[in-house]
Amino acid sequence: MADRQAPVADRDVRIVPANEASWDDLQEILGSADAGRCQCQWFKVPGWLWRASTPEGRVASFREKTSCGEPDAPTTSGLVAYLEDHPAGWVAVEPRTAYPKLRNQRVPWLGRDEDRDDDGVWAVTCLVVRKGFRGRGLTYLLARAAVDFARERGARSLEAYPMLAEAGKQITWGEAHVGVRQIFEDAGFKEVSHPTLRRVVMRIDFATTRGQRHHVHRTTTTPAGPLPVDQRDRGQRRRHPQRRGPAEPCDVAFSRTTISAATRSVRAGCSPAGPSSSTSRMPSPSTISARSKSRISARHCAYTP
């Protein structure tokens, strides 16, 4: 077996959904300390974990959700890492709605306008590396694998709520089980909020296919050619010419907008006591000079009402 103190190499690590791993392997990773006592139920139990649940209940719940030893199970709650065929690491990754306690904590929500019932957003809530395999970068590989796993299972976004690790300062498992910031930065996450002094919310958004709902980021592109727009969009385009789409060739000398612009120009030149009917001063296209046509067309040819 390779030196346990050397950084892990990708070729030596195999990461599988928990339902493809054995229950005994997963329990070896958690051990008998805090992770083994918790059984990854910290965010599953709404109340105080140690009072609102029993050791037997936590084990039973964890085993049910992971579906360990059931390769054909439709769902599981995380991934198991093997280093040279030795069970070495665990990461919990599920839809955010699968964590009842997370719903009522302030870290994920402070300063954010999020739908707490949106099951298209997934979350990484726990990272555990087996004793004897720590300090070799395995959590980085687990975080990257969690991104791929969530994307493949249909997640629209993936969040994490890591600690900020200060140089020279140690943090306990009770704090670090959520991971540290640099792990998720390496996996492509971006910080979206900083709710407390030592915690941040990080997120990675996946590309959506046509027809999928995506309420977090909305971008609009305007293809060339006229578009069917409603009255609101049409009004926005008139007030903000810089939002126009790509310019159309100016083959047509005039449109309704062009004539309206010319009309406003003529009216602006009339005296206050001008004629009672402004239409008497309204020019026809044939009376507008070539120079005016060029100037007006240049301003309006990119817009089709």
Backbone hydrogen bonds, N-H to C=O, Kabsch-Sander energy under -0.5 kcal/mol:
donor,donor_aa,acceptor,acceptor_aa,energy
6,A,3,D,-1.1
8,V,136,R,-2.2
12,D,9,A,-1.7
13,V,10,D,-1.5
14,R,82,Y,-2.8
16,V,80,V,-2.6
18,A,78,G,-2.5
20,E,17,P,-2.3
21,A,18,A,-1.5
26,L,22,S,-1.8
27,Q,23,W,-2.2
28,E,24,D,-1.8
29,I,25,D,-1.6
30,L,26,L,-2.0
31,G,27,Q,-2.3
36,G,30,L,-0.8
37,R,33,A,-2.2
38,C,34,D,-2.6
39,Q,35,A,-2.3
41,Q,38,C,-0.8
44,K,41,Q,-0.8
45,V,41,Q,-2.1
49,L,47,G,-0.5
51,R,48,W,-1.3
52,A,48,W,-3.3
53,S,49,L,-0.9
58,R,54,T,-2.5
59,V,55,P,-2.1
60,A,56,E,-2.5
61,S,57,G,-2.4
62,F,58,R,-2.4
63,R,59,V,-2.5
64,E,60,A,-2.0
65,K,61,S,-2.2
66,T,62,F,-2.2
67,S,63,R,-1.7
68,C,63,R,-0.5
69,G,18,A,-0.5
69,G,21,A,-2.0
70,E,19,N,-0.8
70,E,67,S,-1.6
73,A,70,E,-2.2
79,L,91,V,-2.4
80,V,16,V,-3.0
81,A,89,G,-2.9
82,Y,14,R,-3.3
83,L,86,H,-2.8
84,E,12,D,-2.6
84,E,82,Y,-0.6
86,H,83,L,-1.4
88,A,81,A,-3.2
89,G,81,A,-1.6
90,W,128,V,-2.8
91,V,79,L,-1.9
92,A,126,C,-2.5
93,V,77,S,-1.4
93,V,91,V,-0.5
94,E,123,A,-1.6
96,R,121,V,-2.9
98,A,95,P,-2.3
99,Y,96,R,-1.5
101,K,43,F,-1.9
102,L,43,F,-0.7
102,L,99,Y,-0.5
103,R,99,Y,-1.0
103,R,100,P,-0.6
104,N,100,P,-0.5
104,N,101,K,-1.0
105,Q,102,L,-1.1
109,W,106,R,-0.6
110,L,106,R,-2.6
112,R,109,W,-2.5
114,E,112,R,-0.8
116,R,114,E,-0.8
118,D,115,D,-1.6
119,D,117,D,-1.0
121,V,118,D,-1.1
122,W,120,G,-0.6
122,W,157,S,-2.7
123,A,94,E,-3.0
124,V,159,E,-2.6
125,T,92,A,-1.4
125,T,123,A,-0.6
126,C,92,A,-0.7
127,L,177,H,-2.3
128,V,90,W,-2.7
130,R,88,A,-3.1
133,F,130,R,-2.3
136,R,133,F,-0.6
140,Y,137,G,-0.7
141,L,137,G,-1.0
142,L,138,L,-2.0
143,A,139,T,-2.4
144,R,140,Y,-1.9
145,A,141,L,-2.3
146,A,142,L,-2.1
147,V,143,A,-1.6
148,D,144,R,-1.8
149,F,145,A,-2.5
150,A,146,A,-2.6
151,R,147,V,-2.3
152,E,148,D,-2.6
153,R,149,F,-1.6
154,G,151,R,-1.5
155,A,150,A,-2.7
156,R,120,G,-3.1
157,S,120,G,-1.6
158,L,204,I,-2.4
159,E,122,W,-2.4
160,A,202,M,-2.3
161,Y,124,V,-0.6
163,M,179,G,-2.9
164,L,198,R,-2.0
165,A,163,M,-0.7
166,E,164,L,-0.6
169,K,166,E,-2.1
175,E,172,T,-1.3
176,A,172,T,-3.1
177,H,173,W,-1.8
178,V,175,E,-1.0
179,G,176,A,-2.2
181,R,163,M,-2.1
183,I,180,V,-1.2
184,F,180,V,-0.9
184,F,181,R,-0.7
185,E,181,R,-2.2
186,D,182,Q,-1.9
187,A,183,I,-0.8
188,G,185,E,-1.4
189,F,184,F,-2.6
190,K,203,R,-2.5
192,V,201,V,-3.0
193,S,201,V,-1.3
196,T,199,R,-1.2
200,V,162,P,-1.8
201,V,193,S,-2.6
202,M,160,A,-2.7
202,M,200,V,-0.5
203,R,190,K,-2.5
204,I,158,L,-2.4
206,F,156,R,-2.9
212,Q,209,T,-2.0
219,T,217,H,-0.5
229,V,227,L,-0.8
234,R,230,D,-2.3
235,G,231,Q,-2.3
236,Q,232,R,-2.1
237,R,233,D,-2.0
238,R,234,R,-1.6
239,R,235,G,-2.1
240,H,236,Q,-1.9
243,R,240,H,-2.3
244,R,241,P,-1.7
251,D,249,P,-1.9
253,A,251,D,-0.5
259,I,255,S,-2.2
260,S,256,R,-2.3
261,A,257,T,-2.3
262,A,258,T,-2.1
263,T,259,I,-2.5
264,R,260,S,-2.3
265,S,261,A,-1.8
266,V,262,A,-2.1
267,R,263,T,-2.5
268,A,264,R,-2.1
269,G,265,S,-0.8
269,G,266,V,-0.8
270,C,267,R,-1.4
274,G,271,S,-1.6
278,S,276,S,-0.7
280,S,277,S,-1.6
281,R,278,S,-1.4
282,M,279,T,-0.7
287,T,284,S,-2.1
288,I,284,S,-0.6
288,I,285,P,-0.9
293,K,289,S,-2.4
294,S,290,A,-2.2
295,R,291,R,-2.3
296,I,292,S,-3.1
297,S,293,K,-2.7
298,A,294,S,-2.1
299,R,295,R,-1.2
300,H,296,I,-1.6
301,C,297,S,-2.4
303,Y,300,H,-1.6
